[in-house]
Amino acid sequence: EKFLQTDLVVAFVKQIGKMGNLKRVTFLSAERARSPLENMFGNTEEEERRAREDATLSACKEVGAECTVVRTGVLRGGGSKSDCPYNLGQEVYMRIIDSVSSIEEELFDLNQRGAEVTDAATSTVTEGGKFGGPFGKKSETARTTAAAAVAEAFSAESAADKVVDVVSVEGTESLSSAKWADAYSSVAVK
């Protein structure tokens, strides 16, 4: 997965901000899957990710826009069987050549409908902290959960000017708008 360049994101925010129409920015910051060896020898991508987030927050502050950074674990799932209104539909997922992988992703969606939202400043969730270090299981976020977190952050007043970690947890239902708002309100303002 490729990431947007920091200077491009900042320039975009500043340009839209100059027009006077920018009220809120929601920035998805997803973790890339890495091998255990990459974790042992340093993680420059994580440093770049945090620099991108900080630069976006600064640019938003400069133009007077609210900003929410939604940090996720490695993105998974997104299958057509999820109950999330943001999924892409079965016609997209039936094109996946490896049917076993497709089924695994749909099972992930069916079993991981819940979400844990925490303050990124105090959380170790998206760095694998509570999942066992460099050789442990890394945090994962359903694509539909990430999409919902971003969409809900636009309308939830409680999401303004926050940096949150969002990871999927076992659950039978996706979060409602009210539950997203409650989750965002439990996180401190950046």
C-alpha positions in Angstrom: 0.0 0.0 0.0 1.3 3.4 -0.9 0.8 6.4 1.3 0.2 10.0 0.3 3.2 12.3 0.6 3.1 14.6 3.6 3.7 17.7 1.6 0.9 16.8 -0.8 -1.6 16.4 2.0 -0.5 19.7 3.7 -0.7 21.6 0.4 -4.2 20.2 -0.3 -5.5 21.2 3.1 -4.0 24.7 2.9 -5.3 25.2 -0.7 -8.9 24.3 0.3 -8.5 26.3 3.5 -7.6 29.4 1.5 -11.0 29.2 -0.3 -12.7 29.5 3.1 -14.8 26.3 2.7 -12.9 23.9 4.9 -14.6 23.2 8.2 -13.4 19.7 9.1 -10.8 17.2 7.9 -10.9 13.5 8.7 -7.7 11.7 7.9 -7.4 7.9 7.7 -4.0 6.7 8.8 -3.7 3.0 8.2 -0.9 0.7 9.3 0.8 -1.4 6.6 1.4 -5.1 7.2 5.0 -5.7 8.1 7.1 -8.7 8.7 8.6 -9.5 12.2 12.1 -8.6 10.8 10.9 -5.1 9.8 9.7 -4.6 13.4 13.1 -5.7 14.9 15.2 -3.4 12.7 13.2 -0.2 13.2 10.1 1.1 11.7 10.7 4.3 9.6 7.2 3.9 8.1 5.6 4.5 11.6 7.7 7.6 12.0 6.6 8.8 8.6 3.0 8.0 9.4 3.2 10.1 12.6 4.9 12.9 10.8 2.1 12.9 8.2 -0.5 13.0 11.0 1.2 15.9 12.8 1.7 17.9 9.6 -2.0 17.4 8.7 -3.1 18.5 12.2 -0.8 21.6 12.0 -2.1 22.5 8.5 -5.7 22.2 9.7 -5.0 24.4 12.7 -3.3 27.0 10.5 -6.5 27.3 8.3 -8.9 27.1 11.2 -10.4 23.7 10.4 -11.2 20.9 12.8 -9.3 17.7 12.3 -9.8 14.1 13.3 -7.0 11.5 12.6 -8.4 8.0 12.5 -5.5 5.6 13.1 -6.1 1.9 12.3 -4.4 -1.4 12.4 -3.7 -3.4 9.3 -6.8 -3.1 7.1 -8.7 -6.4 6.5 -12.1 -7.5 5.2 -14.5 -5.3 3.5 -16.6 -8.2 2.1 -20.1 -7.9 0.8 -21.7 -9.8 3.7 -20.9 -7.1 6.2 -23.8 -5.0 7.6 -21.8 -1.8 7.0 -23.4 0.6 4.6 -19.9 1.5 3.3 -19.0 -1.9 1.8 -18.4 -2.3 -1.9 -20.9 -5.0 -2.7 -20.7 -8.7 -3.7 -20.0 -8.0 -7.4 -16.5 -6.6 -6.3 -15.6 -9.4 -4.0 -16.7 -12.2 -6.2 -13.9 -11.2 -8.6 -11.2 -12.0 -6.1 -9.3 -14.9 -7.6 -8.3 -16.6 -4.4 -11.7 -17.8 -3.0 -10.2 -19.0 0.3 -8.8 -15.5 0.9 -12.1 -14.0 0.0 -14.0 -16.3 2.4 -11.4 -15.4 5.2 -12.0 -11.7 4.6 -15.8 -12.1 4.7 -15.5 -14.2 7.9 -13.4 -11.5 9.4 -16.2 -9.0 8.6 -18.9 -11.3 10.1 -17.0 -11.9 13.3 -15.3 -8.5 13.9 -18.1 -6.0 13.7 -17.3 -4.3 16.9 -14.8 -1.5 17.3 -12.4 -0.3 20.1 -11.8 3.4 19.9 -8.9 4.8 22.1 -6.8 7.9 22.5 -3.8 7.4 20.2 -1.6 9.4 22.6 -2.0 6.8 25.4 -2.8 3.7 23.4 -0.5 1.0 22.2 -3.2 -0.7 20.2 -2.0 0.2 16.7 1.6 -0.5 17.4 0.9 -4.1 18.5 1.5 -3.3 22.2 -1.3 -5.3 23.7 -0.9 -7.9 21.0 2.5 -9.2 21.9 5.4 -7.2 20.5 7.3 -7.8 17.2 6.4 -11.5 17.0 2.9 -11.2 18.3 -0.4 -10.7 16.5 -0.8 -7.2 15.1 -3.9 -5.1 15.4 -6.3 -5.3 12.5 -9.2 -3.1 11.5 -12.0 -4.1 9.2 -12.1 -1.8 6.1 -15.8 -1.2 6.7 -15.1 -0.2 10.4 -12.4 2.2 9.1 -14.8 3.6 6.6 -17.5 4.0 9.3 -15.0 5.7 11.7 -14.1 8.2 9.0 -17.7 8.9 7.9 -18.9 9.2 11.5 -16.1 11.5 12.4 -17.4 14.1 9.9 -20.7 14.4 11.6 -19.9 13.7 15.3 -19.0 16.9 17.1 -17.3 14.8 19.7 -14.7 13.7 17.1 -13.3 17.2 16.4 -9.6 17.8 17.0 -8.8 14.2 18.1 -6.4 11.5 17.2 -8.0 8.1 17.8 -6.9 4.5 17.3 -9.7 2.3 15.9 -9.3 -1.5 15.8 -11.9 -4.2 15.2 -13.0 -6.4 18.0 -15.3 -9.4 18.1 -18.9 -8.4 17.9 -22.2 -9.2 16.1 -23.2 -5.6 15.2 -21.5 -2.6 13.8 -21.5 0.6 15.9 -24.4 3.0 15.5 -23.9 6.7 15.0 -24.7 7.3 18.7 -22.1 4.7 19.8 -19.4 6.3 17.5 -20.2 9.7 19.0 -19.9 8.2 22.5 -16.6 6.5 21.6 -15.2 9.8 20.2 -16.3 11.7 23.3 -14.2 9.4 25.5 -11.0 10.5 23.8 -9.1 13.7 24.8 -8.7 16.6 22.4 -5.3 16.7 20.8 
